[in-house]
Amino acid sequence: MEQYVIKGGNPLVGEVEIGGAKNAALAILSAAVMTDETVTIENVPNVRDTNVLLNAIEEIGARVERLDAHTVRINGSFIRDFNVDNEFIRKIRASYYLIGALLGKYKRAEVALPGGCNIGGRPIDLHMKGFRALGAEVDIKYGLVRAYAEKLTGTHIYLDKVSVGATINIMMAASMAEGKTIIENAAKEPHVVDVANFLNSMGANIKGAGTDVIRIKGVEKLHRTEYSIIPDQIEAGTFMVAAAATRGDVLIKNVIPKHLEAISVKLMEIGATVEEFDDAIRVTSDHRLGHTQIKTLPYPGFPTDMQPQIATLLALSDGTSIVTESIFENRFKYVDELSRMGASIKVEGGNVAIIEGVEGFTGAAISAPDLRAGAALVVAALVAEGYSTVDCIHYIERGYECFEDKLAALGGYIEKIPVDDERAVQKFKLKVG
Ligand code: EPZ
């Protein structure tokens, strides 16, 4: 087990390259098995969640070839097993995308119930409702979601709640159903569009992704493709906040600035400078920022996956800010850790954080409660006076590739060391002074 040791106080300055979108990659890697031909996918982030999923795909018989750290070639023609269940896949949320992919192609799937970050109740009723509407029988038994169909038939599906996962999953299965499917109240996140573009490049017929009505004409077969995944909106947003929080100057490269608008607007509102280029964004700040109100919402609203990071920044800003979490019910678990660093945050009713900005944090031994909260705590430690350790970094590694290397290259004092290795902590302290 490893942890980060961090000395705060150095502004982040320089350039950072953003990787492929984890949440697009998880769906696209699953969808890649829907053809018997070979699919090449570029810009795959080399993070724990994508690697777990690739291993699961390999275990059911697909051929997975890693051409380099970010390029994967997949051939799904050898799949003989429709049961996806191992101790690793149970830990990732995106295992559910294999239900849509296998159900679409083979009309059957048995996949371990998804795990993922513990950020509140995370039902999959909408996914199941969608599969049933397409004609599948779906149940949950022995810890597995099991779906079978004689055939899938296109239909009209209204999602009661905007769900990224359900939209993508239904879109995948419906791509190989007979006839037309319409998904209403669909999620509009950039990765929904990316998955639709990927499926279309394999011969699917999907229109309207990125709006709240998606129309799909089922096709019998999908074919080979080469595809490059979009940049990760949340990794980029995390570096934007880290630049602002440390009063730094960071050029964040390989991004789609449009996807970052909700974040840019809030940063500018509180006084940071954000400059947009074609495929880069620069964030600078040299003073204490101001307060604001934020409510997380489905895209194009402010992303829930950026809530802990922006709340951390607001905890250092001048005045009282209010952050309302409207997507997940348990996404303020980092507040206790942040309080130990000196933040003044009260959570009311489970989903509203009232943040009284403080002048600064002080270093502490803290623990990452989940992926994005973990990243937020690293940002906090990079600002805090003195040394911090952050453990449970396996959560952070689920979604951030070489996080500590990228931060260190920007001038952050951060190193990954074994847990409980006091000598490594001392060595780090001697090195950074
Ligand atoms: C995806 O989760 C992401 N995960 C999450 O990213 C992200 O926070 C979330 O979308 C929202 O953007 C992956 O892509 C693997 P949802 P997902 O279905 O699909 C409710 C990260 O940090 N709901 O859009 O699980 C649900 O409880 C992770 O990278 C139902 O009620 O999210 C929530 O309140 C964490 N029934 C809301 O909808 C369902 O069947 C939105 O969830 C499905 C969802």
Boltz pocket constraint, residues with backbone or C-beta under 6 A from the ligand:
constraints:
  - pocket:
      binder: B
      contacts: [[A, 23], [A, 24], [A, 26], [A, 93], [A, 94], [A, 117], [A, 121], [A, 122], [A, 123], [A, 124], [A, 125], [A, 126], [A, 127], [A, 128], [A, 161], [A, 162], [A, 163], [A, 164], [A, 165], [A, 166], [A, 187], [A, 304], [A, 305], [A, 326], [A, 327], [A, 328], [A, 371], [A, 372], [A, 399]]
      max_distance: 6.0
